[in-house]
């Protein structure tokens, strides 16, 4: 069995792959909707963040408005994510589900990818 090299190089920003999920293809609109429904179904509070592609691996992302405490409408959450993407078209946009009980992130996913420099 041979290992596949994904040709990810720090010197080539277009080839960069970080973390396990960056190797997966982008989610479809239906898959994103299912993930939002999962977050809402677990009772987690959705929040939307964004950052420039070159700062993707930094621990600080910009928060888009306040977390959507108690929001259960999937369409409203997706509309806010799209509004964030339209306001910051070159940035990565991610959706986070905050778990009140464990006081941590229950889920985090990039739903819009910015342009690579």
SULGIBEL-V798281 format. One record per pair of residues at least 24 apart in sequence whose C-alpha atoms are under 6 Angstrom apart, sorted by the first residue. I is the first residue (numbers start at 0). J is the second residue. D is the distance in Angstrom with one decimal. If there is no record, write none. Layout:
# SULGIBEL-V798281
{{I,J,D} {I,J,D}}
This chain:
# SULGIBEL-V798281
{{13,115,5.9} {38,96,5.7} {39,71,5.5} {43,96,5.3} {43,97,5.1} {43,98,4.9} {44,68,5.1} {44,69,6.0} {44,96,5.3} {44,97,5.0} {45,95,5.6} {45,96,4.5} {46,94,5.8} {46,95,5.2} {47,93,5.8} {47,94,4.7} {48,92,5.8} {48,93,5.4} {49,91,5.4} {49,92,4.3} {50,90,5.2} {50,91,5.5} {51,90,4.6} {52,90,6.0} {89,113,4.4} {89,114,5.2}}
